[in-house]
């Protein structure tokens, strides 16, 4: 794979991870309860939107990117060792 393809793949995986993590967080029972789905709005806490949501989005973007980077590093290292044989 070329370097541009690896970079593009990492970016796409990172964007997909952030999207999936945010959607998963938004549909969880705990989040729905905090955003007003409790009994008569009981337990509504909009603070989760600026405390938890950014952390979920960043973690969803960073973890797949780190995994992609590790795989790319290991593959490039393997190719280099095969060339030197």
N, CA, C and O of each residue as an XYZ file, in Angstrom:
340
protein
N       0.844     -1.185      0.000
C       0.000      0.000      0.000
C       0.883      1.240      0.000
O       1.961      1.266      0.594
N       0.402      2.240     -0.669
C       1.167      3.480     -0.678
C       0.914      4.248      0.614
O      -0.027      3.973      1.358
N       1.772      5.203      0.845
C       1.660      6.006      2.055
C       0.361      6.819      2.060
O      -0.262      6.991      3.108
N      -0.049      7.322      0.874
C      -1.292      8.089      0.788
C      -2.500      7.215      1.094
O      -3.435      7.664      1.755
N      -2.491      5.991      0.628
C      -3.603      5.077      0.896
C      -3.675      4.748      2.379
O      -4.766      4.663      2.943
N      -2.534      4.563      3.011
C      -2.508      4.281      4.445
C      -3.037      5.478      5.235
O      -3.793      5.307      6.191
N      -2.648      6.665      4.845
C      -3.109      7.866      5.530
C      -4.604      8.053      5.353
O      -5.309      8.363      6.313
N      -5.092      7.870      4.145
C      -6.519      8.003      3.865
C      -7.316      6.957      4.642
O      -8.371      7.264      5.196
N      -6.822      5.746      4.681
C      -7.496      4.687      5.433
C      -7.569      4.998      6.913
O      -8.597      4.760      7.549
N      -6.497      5.524      7.466
C      -6.492      5.902      8.879
C      -7.471      7.018      9.175
O      -8.152      6.993     10.201
N      -7.549      7.993      8.291
C      -8.494      9.103      8.476
C      -9.938      8.628      8.389
O     -10.783      9.039      9.183
N     -10.217      7.758      7.420
C     -11.569      7.226      7.286
C     -11.958      6.380      8.495
O     -13.084      6.470      8.984
N     -11.040      5.572      8.968
C     -11.309      4.752     10.134
C     -11.527      5.616     11.373
O     -12.387      5.311     12.199
N     -10.764      6.677     11.503
C     -10.906      7.593     12.621
C     -12.257      8.309     12.589
O     -12.915      8.438     13.622
N     -12.669      8.772     11.414
C     -13.972      9.439     11.289
C     -15.111      8.469     11.578
O     -16.081      8.824     12.247
N     -14.990      7.253     11.077
C     -16.025      6.251     11.339
C     -16.082      5.911     12.824
O     -17.169      5.749     13.379
N     -14.936      5.803     13.467
C     -14.895      5.507     14.900
C     -15.537      6.600     15.729
O     -16.273      6.314     16.673
N     -15.267      7.853     15.384
C     -15.874      8.966     16.120
C     -17.388      8.988     15.921
O     -18.137      9.250     16.862
N     -17.832      8.716     14.709
C     -19.265      8.709     14.428
C     -19.968      7.582     15.174
O     -20.997      7.800     15.813
N     -19.415      6.388     15.092
C     -20.036      5.235     15.755
C     -20.035      5.414     17.267
O     -21.036      5.120     17.921
N     -18.930      5.889     17.834
C     -18.861      6.089     19.283
C     -19.884      7.126     19.743
O     -20.532      6.942     20.773
N     -20.033      8.202     18.993
C     -20.992      9.240     19.364
C     -22.427      8.722     19.256
O     -23.246      8.986     20.136
N     -22.732      7.996     18.195
C     -24.082      7.435     18.052
C     -24.374      6.403     19.136
O     -25.477      6.362     19.680
N     -23.399      5.583     19.442
C     -23.582      4.575     20.481
C     -23.806      5.254     21.829
O     -24.682      4.840     22.589
N     -23.039      6.276     22.131
C     -23.203      7.025     23.374
C     -24.584      7.669     23.425
O     -25.242      7.650     24.466
N     -25.023      8.235     22.312
C     -26.303      8.929     22.279
C     -27.507      8.021     22.442
O     -28.565      8.470     22.883
N     -27.362      6.753     22.093
C     -28.493      5.838     22.208
C     -28.461      4.992     23.474
O     -29.345      4.163     23.689
N     -27.457      5.193     24.307
C     -27.392      4.408     25.542
C     -28.467      4.882     26.518
O     -28.864      6.047     26.508
N     -28.916      3.980     27.339
C     -29.955      4.304     28.313
C     -29.521      5.371     29.298
O     -30.316      6.225     29.690
N     -28.286      5.323     29.690
C     -27.771      6.303     30.649
C     -27.808      7.713     30.073
O     -28.194      8.659     30.760
N     -27.407      7.850     28.810
C     -27.411      9.169     28.177
C     -28.830      9.663     27.971
O     -29.118     10.835     28.215
N     -29.720      8.792     27.526
C     -31.114      9.204     27.336
C     -31.740      9.646     28.649
O     -32.530     10.589     28.677
N     -31.395      8.974     29.726
C     -31.918      9.362     31.035
C     -31.409     10.756     31.427
O     -32.163     11.568     31.962
N     -30.125     11.026     31.158
C     -29.557     12.338     31.485
C     -30.159     13.449     30.638
O     -30.221     14.599     31.075
N     -30.601     13.119     29.438
C     -31.127     14.150     28.546
C     -32.644     14.277     28.611
O     -33.246     14.861     27.710
N     -33.267     13.752     29.640
C     -34.676     14.024     29.868
C     -35.638     12.890     29.658
O     -36.846     13.121     29.690
N     -35.178     11.674     29.445
C     -36.102     10.562     29.270
C     -36.458      9.889     30.587
O     -37.077      8.825     30.594
N     -36.075     10.496     31.688
C     -36.477      9.961     32.983
C     -37.934     10.305     33.250
O     -38.566     10.987     32.444
N     -38.456      9.856     34.339
C     -39.847     10.121     34.698
C     -40.050     11.613     34.942
O     -39.459     12.183     35.859
N     -40.881     12.239     34.126
C     -41.194     13.669     34.194
C     -39.948     14.551     34.194
O     -39.884     15.552     34.908
N     -38.973     14.175     33.398
C     -37.748     14.970     33.275
C     -36.829     14.860     34.470
O     -35.881     15.633     34.604
N     -37.102     13.905     35.335
C     -36.289     13.735     36.537
C     -34.881     13.284     36.160
O     -34.714     12.388     35.333
N     -33.907     13.879     36.743
C     -32.523     13.517     36.496
C     -31.940     14.133     35.239
O     -30.884     13.699     34.779
N     -32.604     15.143     34.667
C     -32.081     15.782     33.466
C     -30.803     16.524     33.803
O     -30.764     17.342     34.722
N     -29.765     16.227     33.049
C     -28.463     16.850     33.269
C     -27.822     17.107     31.915
O     -27.249     16.204     31.306
N     -27.924     18.333     31.455
C     -27.364     18.676     30.145
C     -25.845     18.864     30.186
O     -25.220     19.109     29.154
N     -25.270     18.752     31.347
C     -23.820     18.847     31.480
C     -23.086     17.727     30.760
O     -21.906     17.856     30.434
N     -23.792     16.622     30.513
C     -23.139     15.519     29.806
C     -22.786     15.917     28.381
O     -21.883     15.331     27.783
N     -23.484     16.905     27.827
C     -23.199     17.327     26.450
C     -21.831     17.978     26.327
O     -21.196     17.856     25.279
N     -21.360     18.657     27.344
C     -20.036     19.284     27.237
C     -18.993     18.627     28.121
O     -17.849     19.079     28.167
N     -19.371     17.566     28.824
C     -18.348     16.825     29.566
C     -18.082     15.459     28.936
O     -16.934     15.125     28.642
N     -19.130     14.674     28.730
C     -18.933     13.324     28.209
C     -18.828     13.269     26.686
O     -17.985     12.551     26.147
N     -19.672     14.016     25.998
C     -19.727     13.932     24.543
C     -18.383     14.221     23.864
O     -17.993     13.463     22.976
N     -17.663     15.278     24.240
C     -16.353     15.491     23.586
C     -15.359     14.359     23.861
O     -14.575     13.993     22.985
N     -15.392     13.811     25.068
C     -14.478     12.711     25.392
C     -14.813     11.459     24.593
O     -13.918     10.743     24.144
N     -16.095     11.199     24.420
C     -16.512     10.044     23.628
C     -16.080     10.209     22.178
O     -15.566      9.270     21.571
N     -16.286     11.396     21.622
C     -15.925     11.646     20.223
C     -14.408     11.541     20.020
O     -13.956     10.955     19.037
N     -13.633     12.097     20.932
C     -12.172     12.039     20.807
C     -11.672     10.604     20.967
O     -10.813     10.154     20.209
N     -12.211      9.891     21.951
C     -11.790      8.495     22.139
C     -12.182      7.648     20.939
O     -11.428      6.768     20.523
N     -13.360      7.908     20.381
C     -13.794      7.168     19.203
C     -12.925      7.450     17.991
O     -12.799      6.597     17.112
N     -12.326      8.623     17.929
C     -11.444      8.962     16.808
C     -10.014      8.480     17.040
O      -9.351      8.034     16.104
N      -9.543      8.565     18.268
C      -8.136      8.266     18.555
C      -7.851      6.763     18.603
O      -6.841      6.312     18.064
N      -8.717      5.995     19.234
C      -8.436      4.563     19.374
C      -8.329      3.829     18.037
O      -7.382      3.064     17.854
N      -9.256      4.027     17.094
C      -9.059      3.367     15.793
C      -7.817      3.870     15.055
O      -7.153      3.097     14.364
N      -7.504      5.146     15.195
C      -6.317      5.692     14.539
C      -5.044      5.082     15.120
O      -4.099      4.796     14.383
N      -5.016      4.884     16.426
C      -3.853      4.238     17.045
C      -3.718      2.789     16.593
O      -2.613      2.325     16.311
N      -4.834      2.077     16.525
C      -4.796      0.690     16.057
C      -4.327      0.629     14.605
O      -3.515     -0.225     14.249
N      -4.834      1.527     13.773
C      -4.424      1.579     12.361
C      -2.934      1.890     12.258
O      -2.221      1.271     11.468
N      -2.470      2.832     13.043
C      -1.048      3.186     13.026
C      -0.164      2.036     13.464
O       0.906      1.825     12.893
N      -0.596      1.290     14.470
C       0.175      0.143     14.933
C       0.257     -0.930     13.855
O       1.326     -1.487     13.608
N      -0.866     -1.216     13.219
C      -0.877     -2.213     12.140
C       0.002     -1.749     10.976
O       0.758     -2.545     10.417
N      -0.091     -0.473     10.608
C       0.725      0.061      9.518
C       2.209     -0.029      9.860
O       3.024     -0.371      9.003
N       2.561      0.274     11.093
C       3.960      0.188     11.524
C       4.468     -1.253     11.456
O       5.563     -1.513     10.957
N       3.663     -2.178     11.959
C       4.090     -3.577     11.946
C       4.219     -4.117     10.520
O       5.139     -4.881     10.226
N       3.306     -3.725      9.640
C       3.404     -4.168      8.253
C       4.627     -3.586      7.549
O       5.304     -4.286      6.795
N       4.910     -2.310      7.794
C       6.081     -1.699      7.156
C       7.369     -2.297      7.719
O       8.345     -2.464      6.986
N       7.380     -2.611      8.985
C       8.557     -3.226      9.597
C       8.788     -4.623      9.018
O       9.923     -5.032      8.770
N       7.685     -5.342      8.809
C       7.794     -6.684      8.232
C       8.324     -6.631      6.804
O       9.159     -7.444      6.409
N       7.824     -5.657      6.029
C       8.306     -5.505      4.645
C       9.772     -5.154      4.603
O      10.509     -5.659      3.757
N      10.212     -4.281      5.520
C      11.624     -3.902      5.551
C      12.506     -5.100      5.883
O      13.577     -5.262      5.299
N      12.064     -5.940      6.819
C      12.876     -7.095      7.207
C      12.933     -8.114      6.076
O      13.945     -8.796      5.918
N      11.864     -8.231      5.283
C      11.872     -9.162      4.153
C      12.798     -8.666      3.040
O      13.410     -9.480      2.350
N      12.911     -7.372      2.856
C      13.794     -6.822      1.816
C      15.263     -7.023      2.154
O      16.100     -7.149      1.260
N      15.574     -7.054      3.436
C      16.978     -7.148      3.850
C      17.465     -8.598      3.930
O      18.613     -8.832      4.308
N      16.653     -9.537      3.598
C      17.075    -10.943      3.650
C      17.835    -11.331      2.427
O      18.264    -12.478      2.305
